[in-house]
C-alpha cells in the first residue's frame, strides 16, 4: 500500500470510529488529517484534501478547537489561519475523556444527585424500585467519574500499568 492510500484509509477509519463514538464523521476525518499532517494546514488545504465545503470546514474546525483537540496558529506576514493537531495520543485520549465527562457525565451526575433526595413511602414498591435503581446508577456514575479523574491526572505508563495489574 502506498502512503497516499494509507492516509486515506486512516482518515476513513478514524471517521467511522468517530461516528461510533457519537462524533460527527467529518469532524473525526478533519482531526485524522491534522493528526497525520507533519505541518499545520490551512482551511483551504483541509477543504481540498477532504472534499468538503468551506462552511463545513469552518464549523468543524471551530468544534475541534472547542474540544481542545486542535489549535489555531498564525504566521507572521500571512492572513491565513493554520490548524495543528496534538500528536500525543495519550494527551488526545485525556482531552476527549475530559470533554465527554463535561458534556455527558457531569449533567447526568447532577440529575442523579437531585433524584437521590426524592422522598416517598418506603413500603411502596414503585418508590423502592425507583430509589434503588437511581441509587445504583448514581453509584456507578460516581465510580466512572473517579476513574476518569484518575485517568486525566495519570501519566500514560502508570495508567496502563495499573490497568494491566487488574487483569493479572
N, C-alpha and C positions, 0 to 999 in steps of 0.2 A: 504494500500500500504506500502510495506517495504521501508526502507531508500535507499537501492540499486536501487530499481525500480524508486523511486522518483528522485534520482540523474540522472539516465539515461534519464528519461522523461524530466527533466530540461535541460540537455545537448542537447538533440534532439530539444527541443523547442527553445532554445537560438540559435542553429544553423540555424533553419528555419527563425527565426526573423532576424538574421544577413544577411541571403540571401536576404530577402525582402528589407533590407536597403542597399544592394549593397556590403556587406562584404562577403568574402569567407566563406562558410559554416564551413569548418574545422577551420578557424581562430576563428569564433564565438564559436565553440564547445570547442576548447582549452581554450579560455577565460572563458567559462562557467565552465569547470572543475576546473580551477585555482580559480575562484570565490568561489566555494563551498568547496574547499580544505582548511582545517584549517592550514596546513603546506605547505611550498614551495615544489614543486615537481621537480624531475629530468626529463630530456628529455626522458629517458627510461621509467619512470613511466607514463608519458603522452602518449608515444607511445603504451604502453601495455594497458592502460585503454581505449584508443580511437581506438585501432587497426589501427594505421597509421604508415607510413614508417618514417625512420629517416630523410630522405630528406624533406618530408612534414612537419614533426615536427620542424626541424631546421628553415625552411623557414617561417613557421607560427609564431614561437617564435620571430624571427627577426622582422617580421611585427608587432606583438603585442608590442614589445619594441619600435618600430618606432612610433606607435600610442600613446605611453605613457601609455598603459593600464596594462603592467606588468613590473616587474623589475627582473633583474638577480641578484642572490645572490651567494656568495661563502662562504664556511665554512672552517674554519681553519683545515689544515691537509687533506683536501679532494680535489681531482681533478675535481669532478663532479660539474656541474653548477646546481643551483636550481632556479626555477622560481616562482614568487609570484605575485598575482593579488591584486590590491587595492580592498577593500571590501565595501568602502563607495560609494553607488550607485550615490549620488549627485556628488561626485568628478569624477566618471566614466562618467556620463552624460555631465559634463562640459568639460572633456577631449575629448570626442567624438565630441562634438559640435565645440570645438576649432580646431581639426584636420580636420573635414569636411569643416569648414569655410576656412581654409588654402588651402585645396586641391580642393575645389569645388567653393565656393562663391568668394574668392579673385580673381581668374583668370577671372571669369565672370564679376565682377565689373571693372576690368582693361579694358576688351574689351568694355564694355558698356560705360565707360568714354571716350575711344577713339572714339567710334561711335557717341557720343553725339555732337562732334565738326564737323561732316560732313557738308559741305556746299552744297547748292543746290538752285533751283528755288522754292520759296515759293508758286508759282502757280501750280507747278507740283504735281498732286495727288499722284503719286508714292513716291515722296520725302516727302510730307506732312505725308503720312501714315507711312513711314519708320521712320521719325523723331519722330512722336507721339508714335509709338509702342516702339521704343528704349528708349525714354524718360520715358514712363510709367513703362517699365520693370526695368530701371535703378533706378527709384524712389522706386519701390517695393524692389529691391535687397538691396538698401541702408537702407531701413527700417528693413529688415531682419537682415542685418549686425548690426545695432544699437541694435536690440532686443537680438541678440546673444552676443554682447559685454556686455550688461546689465546682461544677464544670467550668463556669465562667471565670472563676478565680484561679483554677488549677493550671499548672504547666502541662503540656501535652504528655510528656513521658510519665509524670506522676499519675495522671488521669488514666491512661491506658494500662499502666502497671496495676492500678487499683482494680480496674475492670477485669483484667485477666486473673487476678488473685481470687475474685469471686467465683470464677468458673473452674478453678482447680479442684 
